[in-house]
Amino acid sequence: MKTTSKLILGLALAGSMLAGCAGSYYVAEQPVEPVYTRPVAPYEGAVWVSGEWSWRGGRYVYTNGYWTRPRNNRVWVSGSWERGGNGYYWRRGHWR
């Protein structure tokens, strides 16, 4: 009986952790991106990583972009709003 209870508890905890990894939170309308001026590149060859939307406190919150060093043989792909069956969700930017 104890083994079964521990197994069920373990599976429930694992499932709840995986549910948090999904990361697709839908909204009826895309939030408006704030207007800000991109600063001048701090050095030659710097790559601009565009701003990102993160889900916090039941809503999307915008974080400004930043300059960074390029990664070897990689390019930055900016995040974008995607339309799904339940509204819009943010697809995060990534290195490709």
N, CA, C and O atoms as a printed pandas DataFrame, in Angstrom:
     atom_number atom_name residue_name chain_id  residue_number  x_coord  y_coord  z_coord
0              1         N          MET        A               1    0.817   -1.189    0.000
1              2        CA          MET        A               1    0.000    0.000    0.000
2              3         C          MET        A               1    0.869    1.265    0.000
3              4         O          MET        A               1    0.593    2.217   -0.730
4              5         N          LYS        A               2    1.936    1.261    0.839
5              6        CA          LYS        A               2    2.815    2.424    0.891
6              7         C          LYS        A               2    3.513    2.643   -0.447
7              8         O          LYS        A               2    3.677    3.776   -0.897
8              9         N          THR        A               3    3.921    1.541   -1.075
9             10        CA          THR        A               3    4.615    1.640   -2.357
10            11         C          THR        A               3    3.699    2.244   -3.412
11            12         O          THR        A               3    4.125    3.099   -4.189
12            13         N          THR        A               4    2.452    1.810   -3.445
13            14        CA          THR        A               4    1.496    2.336   -4.415
14            15         C          THR        A               4    1.251    3.823   -4.171
15            16         O          THR        A               4    1.207    4.605   -5.121
16            17         N          SER        A               5    1.094    4.215   -2.927
17            18        CA          SER        A               5    0.870    5.627   -2.591
18            19         C          SER        A               5    2.060    6.481   -3.014
19            20         O          SER        A               5    1.886    7.575   -3.552
20            21         N          LYS        A               6    3.268    5.980   -2.768
21            22        CA          LYS        A               6    4.473    6.721   -3.151
22            23         C          LYS        A               6    4.572    6.841   -4.671
23            24         O          LYS        A               6    4.966    7.884   -5.194
24            25         N          LEU        A               7    4.216    5.774   -5.370
25            26        CA          LEU        A               7    4.261    5.788   -6.831
26            27         C          LEU        A               7    3.268    6.809   -7.383
27            28         O          LEU        A               7    3.608    7.594   -8.268
28            29         N          ILE        A               8    2.053    6.797   -6.865
29            30        CA          ILE        A               8    1.032    7.738   -7.330
30            31         C          ILE        A               8    1.464    9.173   -7.033
31            32         O          ILE        A               8    1.325   10.050   -7.886
32            33         N          LEU        A               9    1.981    9.414   -5.842
33            34        CA          LEU        A               9    2.452   10.749   -5.480
34            35         C          LEU        A               9    3.597   11.189   -6.399
35            36         O          LEU        A               9    3.627   12.332   -6.854
36            37         N          GLY        A              10    4.529   10.284   -6.666
37            38        CA          GLY        A              10    5.652   10.596   -7.554
38            39         C          GLY        A              10    5.193   10.926   -8.965
39            40         O          GLY        A              10    5.692   11.872   -9.574
40            41         N          LEU        A              11    4.250   10.159   -9.489
41            42        CA          LEU        A              11    3.728   10.421  -10.835
42            43         C          LEU        A              11    2.974   11.748  -10.887
43            44         O          LEU        A              11    3.084   12.493  -11.862
44            45         N          ALA        A              12    2.213   12.038   -9.840
45            46        CA          ALA        A              12    1.479   13.306   -9.794
46            47         C          ALA        A              12    2.445   14.490   -9.773
47            48         O          ALA        A              12    2.228   15.480  -10.472
48            49         N          LEU        A              13    3.502   14.393   -8.983
49            50        CA          LEU        A              13    4.496   15.470   -8.929
50            51         C          LEU        A              13    5.214   15.634  -10.265
51            52         O          LEU        A              13    5.428   16.754  -10.730
52            53         N          ALA        A              14    5.583   14.516  -10.877
53            54        CA          ALA        A              14    6.257   14.577  -12.184
54            55         C          ALA        A              14    5.337   15.207  -13.224
55            56         O          ALA        A              14    5.781   16.029  -14.026
56            57         N          GLY        A              15    4.078   14.836  -13.217
57            58        CA          GLY        A              15    3.116   15.404  -14.163
58            59         C          GLY        A              15    2.927   16.893  -13.972
59            60         O          GLY        A              15    2.820   17.637  -14.946
60            61         N          SER        A              16    2.885   17.336  -12.722
61            62        CA          SER        A              16    2.710   18.771  -12.466
62            63         C          SER        A              16    3.935   19.562  -12.906
63            64         O          SER        A              16    3.800   20.696  -13.364
64            65         N          MET        A              17    5.125   18.989  -12.778
65            66        CA          MET        A              17    6.336   19.676  -13.228
66            67         C          MET        A              17    6.359   19.769  -14.748
67            68         O          MET        A              17    6.757   20.798  -15.293
68            69         N          LEU        A              18    5.943   18.725  -15.434
69            70        CA          LEU        A              18    5.934   18.750  -16.892
70            71         C          LEU        A              18    4.892   19.720  -17.420
71            72         O          LEU        A              18    5.109   20.360  -18.449
72            73         N          ALA        A              19    3.771   19.839  -16.734
73            74        CA          ALA        A              19    2.733   20.772  -17.173
74            75         C          ALA        A              19    3.262   22.202  -17.164
75            76         O          ALA        A              19    2.880   23.002  -18.017
76            77         N          GLY        A              20    4.129   22.535  -16.223
77            78        CA          GLY        A              20    4.710   23.871  -16.163
78            79         C          GLY        A              20    5.706   24.132  -17.276
79            80         O          GLY        A              20    6.019   25.289  -17.557
80            81         N          CYS        A              21    6.207   23.097  -17.910
81            82        CA          CYS        A              21    7.185   23.245  -18.986
82            83         C          CYS        A              21    6.533   23.558  -20.325
83            84         O          CYS        A              21    7.220   23.952  -21.267
84            85         N          ALA        A              22    5.234   23.390  -20.423
85            86        CA          ALA        A              22    4.547   23.577  -21.693
86            87         C          ALA        A              22    4.797   24.971  -22.245
87            88         O          ALA        A              22    5.148   25.112  -23.417
88            89         N          GLY        A              23    4.624   26.003  -21.427
89            90        CA          GLY        A              23    4.988   27.352  -21.808
90            91         C          GLY        A              23    4.107   28.042  -22.816
91            92         O          GLY        A              23    4.434   29.161  -23.210
92            93         N          SER        A              24    3.024   27.463  -23.258
93            94        CA          SER        A              24    2.136   28.119  -24.204
94            95         C          SER        A              24    0.906   28.629  -23.471
95            96         O          SER        A              24   -0.020   27.873  -23.178
96            97         N          TYR        A              25    0.913   29.924  -23.181
97            98        CA          TYR        A              25   -0.223   30.564  -22.534
98            99         C          TYR        A              25   -0.914   31.415  -23.583
99           100         O          TYR        A              25   -0.283   32.266  -24.209
100          101         N          TYR        A              26   -2.185   31.196  -23.776
101          102        CA          TYR        A              26   -2.931   31.877  -24.824
102          103         C          TYR        A              26   -3.606   33.140  -24.307
103          104         O          TYR        A              26   -4.078   33.191  -23.172
104          105         N          VAL        A              27   -3.642   34.164  -25.167
105          106        CA          VAL        A              27   -4.377   35.394  -24.888
106          107         C          VAL        A              27   -5.234   35.711  -26.105
107          108         O          VAL        A              27   -4.901   35.324  -27.225
108          109         N          ALA        A              28   -6.339   36.418  -25.882
109          110        CA          ALA        A              28   -7.259   36.732  -26.980
110          111         C          ALA        A              28   -6.621   37.671  -28.000
111          112         O          ALA        A              28   -6.841   37.524  -29.202
112          113         N          GLU        A              29   -5.828   38.638  -27.525
113          114        CA          GLU        A              29   -5.166   39.596  -28.415
114          115         C          GLU        A              29   -3.692   39.709  -28.049
115          116         O          GLU        A              29   -3.312   39.570  -26.886
116          117         N          GLN        A              30   -2.878   39.962  -29.057
117          118        CA          GLN        A              30   -1.447   40.136  -28.807
118          119         C          GLN        A              30   -1.226   41.419  -28.011
119          120         O          GLN        A              30   -1.814   42.449  -28.342
120          121         N          PRO        A              31   -0.399   41.384  -26.977
121          122        CA          PRO        A              31   -0.073   42.632  -26.278
122          123         C          PRO        A              31    0.703   43.567  -27.210
123          124         O          PRO        A              31    1.386   43.117  -28.130
124          125         N          VAL        A              32    0.590   44.850  -26.962
125          126        CA          VAL        A              32    1.297   45.840  -27.775
126          127         C          VAL        A              32    2.731   45.953  -27.271
127          128         O          VAL        A              32    2.973   46.146  -26.080
128          129         N          GLU        A              33    3.673   45.828  -28.198
129          130        CA          GLU        A              33    5.091   45.925  -27.821
130          131         C          GLU        A              33    5.437   47.370  -27.489
131          132         O          GLU        A              33    5.122   48.274  -28.263
132          133         N          PRO        A              34    6.081   47.599  -26.349
133          134        CA          PRO        A              34    6.457   48.972  -26.000
134          135         C          PRO        A              34    7.452   49.544  -27.008
135          136         O          PRO        A              34    8.238   48.811  -27.610
136          137         N          VAL        A              35    7.405   50.847  -27.179
137          138        CA          VAL        A              35    8.335   51.517  -28.087
138          139         C          VAL        A              35    9.555   51.959  -27.282
139          140         O          VAL        A              35    9.427   52.644  -26.268
140          141         N          TYR        A              36   10.725   51.563  -27.742
141          142        CA          TYR        A              36   11.959   52.013  -27.105
142          143         C          TYR        A              36   13.045   52.070  -28.161
143          144         O          TYR        A              36   12.941   51.425  -29.204
144          145         N          THR        A              37   14.077   52.833  -27.892
145          146        CA          THR        A              37   15.170   53.006  -28.837
146          147         C          THR        A              37   16.250   51.979  -28.557
147          148         O          THR        A              37   16.738   51.852  -27.433
148          149         N          ARG        A              38   16.613   51.249  -29.600
149          150        CA          ARG        A              38   17.693   50.269  -29.458
150          151         C          ARG        A              38   19.008   51.022  -29.264
151          152         O          ARG        A              38   19.337   51.893  -30.069
152          153         N          PRO        A              39   19.755   50.709  -28.226
153          154        CA          PRO        A              39   21.030   51.402  -28.020
154          155         C          PRO        A              39   22.048   51.035  -29.107
155          156         O          PRO        A              39   21.908   50.022  -29.793
156          157         N          VAL        A              40   23.051   51.863  -29.242
157          158        CA          VAL        A              40   24.123   51.617  -30.205
158          159         C          VAL        A              40   24.886   50.364  -29.775
159          160         O          VAL        A              40   25.079   50.122  -28.584
160          161         N          ALA        A              41   25.316   49.573  -30.758
161          162        CA          ALA        A              41   26.075   48.349  -30.453
162          163         C          ALA        A              41   27.325   48.695  -29.646
163          164         O          ALA        A              41   28.035   49.640  -29.989
164          165         N          PRO        A              42   27.601   47.950  -28.588
165          166        CA          PRO        A              42   28.752   48.260  -27.735
166          167         C          PRO        A              42   30.096   47.919  -28.373
167          168         O          PRO        A              42   31.131   48.433  -27.948
168          169         N          TYR        A              43   30.087   47.064  -29.379
169          170        CA          TYR        A              43   31.315   46.678  -30.069
170          171         C          TYR        A              43   30.935   46.094  -31.423
171          172         O          TYR        A              43   29.794   45.684  -31.639
172          173         N          GLU        A              44   31.900   46.061  -32.322
173          174        CA          GLU        A              44   31.654   45.542  -33.660
174          175         C          GLU        A              44   31.361   44.047  -33.598
175          176         O          GLU        A              44   32.034   43.305  -32.882
176          177         N          GLY        A              45   30.364   43.613  -34.344
177          178        CA          GLY        A              45   30.011   42.197  -34.389
178          179         C          GLY        A              45   28.991   41.779  -33.344
179          180         O          GLY        A              45   28.583   40.618  -33.316
180          181         N          ALA        A              46   28.568   42.706  -32.479
181          182        CA          ALA        A              46   27.568   42.369  -31.461
182          183         C          ALA        A              46   26.245   42.001  -32.139
183          184         O          ALA        A              46   25.910   42.540  -33.193
184          185         N          VAL        A              47   25.511   41.093  -31.535
185          186        CA          VAL        A              47   24.231   40.630  -32.079
186          187         C          VAL        A              47   23.104   41.155  -31.195
187          188         O          VAL        A              47   23.165   41.048  -29.970
188          189         N          TRP        A              48   22.076   41.722  -31.824
189          190        CA          TRP        A              48   20.923   42.217  -31.087
190          191         C          TRP        A              48   19.952   41.067  -30.833
191          192         O          TRP        A              48   19.451   40.446  -31.770
192          193         N          VAL        A              49   19.694   40.793  -29.558
193          194        CA          VAL        A              49   18.702   39.796  -29.158
194          195         C          VAL        A              49   17.439   40.589  -28.848
195          196         O          VAL        A              49   17.388   41.343  -27.876
196          197         N          SER        A              50   16.431   40.411  -29.678
197          198        CA          SER        A              50   15.212   41.209  -29.551
198          199         C          SER        A              50   14.484   40.947  -28.239
199          200         O          SER        A              50   14.705   39.931  -27.580
200          201         N          GLY        A              51   13.612   41.880  -27.875
201          202        CA          GLY        A              51   12.838   41.758  -26.643
202          203         C          GLY        A              51   11.983   40.500  -26.628
203          204         O          GLY        A              51   11.630   39.956  -27.674
204          205         N          GLU        A              52   11.661   40.051  -25.431
205          206        CA          GLU        A              52   10.893   38.812  -25.248
206          207         C          GLU        A              52    9.690   39.061  -24.350
207          208         O          GLU        A              52    9.699   39.956  -23.505
208          209         N          TRP        A              53    8.665   38.260  -24.547
209          210        CA          TRP        A              53    7.490   38.252  -23.685
210          211         C          TRP        A              53    7.574   37.029  -22.787
211          212         O          TRP        A              53    7.858   35.926  -23.255
212          213         N          SER        A              54    7.325   37.225  -21.490
213          214        CA          SER        A              54    7.326   36.124  -20.519
214          215         C          SER        A              54    5.986   36.119  -19.802
215          216         O          SER        A              54    5.397   37.174  -19.566
216          217         N          TRP        A              55    5.509   34.937  -19.458
217          218        CA          TRP        A              55    4.255   34.807  -18.736
218          219         C          TRP        A              55    4.538   34.920  -17.242
219          220         O          TRP        A              55    5.216   34.066  -16.670
220          221         N          ARG        A              56    4.020   35.973  -16.612
221          222        CA          ARG        A              56    4.205   36.182  -15.170
222          223         C          ARG        A              56    2.926   36.756  -14.573
223          224         O          ARG        A              56    2.332   37.684  -15.122
224          225         N          GLY        A              57    2.519   36.203  -13.463
225          226        CA          GLY        A              57    1.362   36.740  -12.757
226          227         C          GLY        A              57    0.082   36.722  -13.564
227          228         O          GLY        A              57   -0.766   37.599  -13.402
228          229         N          GLY        A              58   -0.071   35.729  -14.437
229          230        CA          GLY        A              58   -1.294   35.604  -15.224
230          231         C          GLY        A              58   -1.370   36.507  -16.438
231          232         O          GLY        A              58   -2.450   36.703  -16.997
232          233         N          ARG        A              59   -0.228   37.066  -16.860
233          234        CA          ARG        A              59   -0.216   37.908  -18.062
234          235         C          ARG        A              59    1.182   37.899  -18.672
235          236         O          ARG        A              59    2.150   37.482  -18.036
236          237         N          TYR        A              60    1.270   38.369  -19.922
237          238        CA          TYR        A              60    2.565   38.485  -20.578
238          239         C          TYR        A              60    3.222   39.803  -20.178
239          240         O          TYR        A              60    2.577   40.852  -20.158
240          241         N          VAL        A              61    4.513   39.734  -19.859
241          242        CA          VAL        A              61    5.307   40.898  -19.469
242          243         C          VAL        A              61    6.478   40.999  -20.443
243          244         O          VAL        A              61    7.134   40.001  -20.740
244          245         N          TYR        A              62    6.736   42.204  -20.936
245          246        CA          TYR        A              62    7.788   42.414  -21.929
246          247         C          TYR        A              62    9.121   42.748  -21.268
247          248         O          TYR        A              62    9.175   43.512  -20.305
248          249         N          THR        A              63   10.194   42.163  -21.798
249          250        CA          THR        A              63   11.558   42.467  -21.370
250          251         C          THR        A              63   12.304   43.002  -22.584
251          252         O          THR        A              63   12.305   42.367  -23.639
252          253         N          ASN        A              64   12.940   44.165  -22.445
253          254        CA          ASN        A              64   13.664   44.769  -23.565
254          255         C          ASN        A              64   14.777   43.861  -24.080
255          256         O          ASN        A              64   15.289   43.005  -23.358
256          257         N          GLY        A              65   15.137   44.067  -25.339
257          258        CA          GLY        A              65   16.230   43.320  -25.946
258          259         C          GLY        A              65   17.585   43.797  -25.433
259          260         O          GLY        A              65   17.670   44.722  -24.625
260          261         N          TYR        A              66   18.633   43.152  -25.913
261          262        CA          TYR        A              66   19.988   43.490  -25.459
262          263         C          TYR        A              66   21.003   43.036  -26.503
263          264         O          TYR        A              66   20.704   42.204  -27.359
264          265         N          TRP        A              67   22.195   43.592  -26.417
265          266        CA          TRP        A              67   23.305   43.199  -27.279
266          267         C          TRP        A              67   24.083   42.074  -26.606
267          268         O          TRP        A              67   24.229   42.056  -25.384
268          269         N          THR        A              68   24.580   41.141  -27.408
269          270        CA          THR        A              68   25.378   40.045  -26.867
270          271         C          THR        A              68   26.423   39.620  -27.890
271          272         O          THR        A              68   26.390   40.033  -29.049
272          273         N          ARG        A              69   27.334   38.802  -27.441
273          274        CA          ARG        A              69   28.353   38.261  -28.352
274          275         C          ARG        A              69   27.716   37.172  -29.213
275          276         O          ARG        A              69   26.892   36.397  -28.727
276          277         N          PRO        A              70   28.093   37.113  -30.484
277          278        CA          PRO        A              70   27.524   36.066  -31.341
278          279         C          PRO        A              70   28.007   34.681  -30.922
279          280         O          PRO        A              70   29.109   34.533  -30.394
280          281         N          ARG        A              71   27.196   33.696  -31.156
281          282        CA          ARG        A              71   27.594   32.309  -30.891
282          283         C          ARG        A              71   28.170   31.732  -32.174
283          284         O          ARG        A              71   27.739   32.085  -33.271
284          285         N          ASN        A              72   29.140   30.848  -32.032
285          286        CA          ASN        A              72   29.803   30.267  -33.202
286          287         C          ASN        A              72   28.805   29.569  -34.119
287          288         O          ASN        A              72   28.029   28.717  -33.686
288          289         N          ASN        A              73   28.842   29.946  -35.386
289          290        CA          ASN        A              73   28.022   29.325  -36.430
290          291         C          ASN        A              73   26.530   29.326  -36.102
291          292         O          ASN        A              73   25.814   28.409  -36.503
292          293         N          ARG        A              74   26.055   30.332  -35.387
293          294        CA          ARG        A              74   24.636   30.424  -35.024
294          295         C          ARG        A              74   24.102   31.804  -35.395
295          296         O          ARG        A              74   24.853   32.776  -35.471
296          297         N          VAL        A              75   22.798   31.873  -35.623
297          298        CA          VAL        A              75   22.117   33.148  -35.845
298          299         C          VAL        A              75   20.951   33.239  -34.868
299          300         O          VAL        A              75   20.363   32.226  -34.491
300          301         N          TRP        A              76   20.627   34.462  -34.464
301          302        CA          TRP        A              76   19.512   34.675  -33.546
302          303         C          TRP        A              76   18.216   34.756  -34.342
303          304         O          TRP        A              76   18.115   35.524  -35.298
304          305         N          VAL        A              77   17.233   33.968  -33.947
305          306        CA          VAL        A              77   15.901   33.995  -34.546
306          307         C          VAL        A              77   14.984   34.650  -33.518
307          308         O          VAL        A              77   14.794   34.118  -32.425
308          309         N          SER        A              78   14.419   35.799  -33.864
309          310        CA          SER        A              78   13.570   36.538  -32.931
310          311         C          SER        A              78   12.298   35.773  -32.608
311          312         O          SER        A              78   11.803   34.994  -33.423
312          313         N          GLY        A              79   11.777   36.004  -31.416
313          314        CA          GLY        A              79   10.506   35.415  -31.018
314          315         C          GLY        A              79    9.367   36.037  -31.816
315          316         O          GLY        A              79    9.539   37.079  -32.448
316          317         N          SER        A              80    8.215   35.400  -31.783
317          318        CA          SER        A              80    7.075   35.921  -32.540
318          319         C          SER        A              80    5.761   35.456  -31.921
319          320         O          SER        A              80    5.703   34.448  -31.216
320          321         N          TRP        A              81    4.720   36.215  -32.205
321          322        CA          TRP        A              81    3.381   35.820  -31.781
322          323         C          TRP        A              81    2.819   34.850  -32.804
323          324         O          TRP        A              81    2.886   35.097  -34.008
324          325         N          GLU        A              82    2.270   33.759  -32.327
325          326        CA          GLU        A              82    1.671   32.740  -33.189
326          327         C          GLU        A              82    0.197   32.615  -32.840
327          328         O          GLU        A              82   -0.193   32.722  -31.677
328          329         N          ARG        A              83   -0.605   32.388  -33.855
329          330        CA          ARG        A              83   -2.037   32.198  -33.623
330          331         C          ARG        A              83   -2.313   30.713  -33.505
331          332         O          ARG        A              83   -1.899   29.920  -34.350
332          333         N          GLY        A              84   -3.014   30.350  -32.452
333          334        CA          GLY        A              84   -3.410   28.965  -32.228
334          335         C          GLY        A              84   -4.921   28.886  -32.096
335          336         O          GLY        A              84   -5.618   29.888  -32.257
336          337         N          GLY        A              85   -5.418   27.711  -31.808
337          338        CA          GLY        A              85   -6.854   27.517  -31.685
338          339         C          GLY        A              85   -7.486   28.292  -30.544
339          340         O          GLY        A              85   -8.683   28.577  -30.575
340          341         N          ASN        A              86   -6.689   28.636  -29.530
341          342        CA          ASN        A              86   -7.225   29.325  -28.355
342          343         C          ASN        A              86   -6.843   30.800  -28.299
343          344         O          ASN        A              86   -7.076   31.451  -27.281
344          345         N          GLY        A              87   -6.272   31.334  -29.352
345          346        CA          GLY        A              87   -5.833   32.734  -29.358
346          347         C          GLY        A              87   -4.379   32.832  -29.783
347          348         O          GLY        A              87   -3.925   32.087  -30.651
348          349         N          TYR        A              88   -3.655   33.752  -29.169
349          350        CA          TYR        A              88   -2.251   33.981  -29.503
350          351         C          TYR        A              88   -1.347   33.506  -28.374
351          352         O          TYR        A              88   -1.711   33.571  -27.200
352          353         N          TYR        A              89   -0.161   33.027  -28.750
353          354        CA          TYR        A              89    0.847   32.653  -27.758
354          355         C          TYR        A              89    2.207   33.103  -28.273
355          356         O          TYR        A              89    2.398   33.273  -29.477
356          357         N          TRP        A              90    3.144   33.295  -27.362
357          358        CA          TRP        A              90    4.482   33.772  -27.707
358          359         C          TRP        A              90    5.416   32.599  -27.945
359          360         O          TRP        A              90    5.555   31.725  -27.090
360          361         N          ARG        A              91    6.055   32.581  -29.108
361          362        CA          ARG        A              91    7.098   31.598  -29.403
362          363         C          ARG        A              91    8.427   32.289  -29.145
363          364         O          ARG        A              91    8.774   33.254  -29.827
364          365         N          ARG        A              92    9.164   31.800  -28.170
365          366        CA          ARG        A              92   10.410   32.439  -27.731
366          367         C          ARG        A              92   11.467   32.466  -28.835
367          368         O          ARG        A              92   11.514   31.592  -29.700
368          369         N          GLY        A              93   12.310   33.493  -28.778
369          370        CA          GLY        A              93   13.443   33.564  -29.681
370          371         C          GLY        A              93   14.476   32.504  -29.305
371          372         O          GLY        A              93   14.472   31.990  -28.187
372          373         N          HIS        A              94   15.364   32.184  -30.255
373          374        CA          HIS        A              94   16.352   31.133  -29.993
374          375         C          HIS        A              94   17.524   31.259  -30.963
375          376         O          HIS        A              94   17.430   31.925  -31.994
376          377         N          TRP        A              95   18.611   30.614  -30.615
377          378        CA          TRP        A              95   19.774   30.531  -31.501
378          379         C          TRP        A              95   19.593   29.326  -32.408
379          380         O          TRP        A              95   19.233   28.239  -31.955
380          381         N          ARG        A              96   19.849   29.534  -33.700
381          382        CA          ARG        A              96   19.746   28.426  -34.655
382          383         C          ARG        A              96   21.065   28.285  -35.367
383          384         O          ARG        A              96   21.215   27.412  -36.222
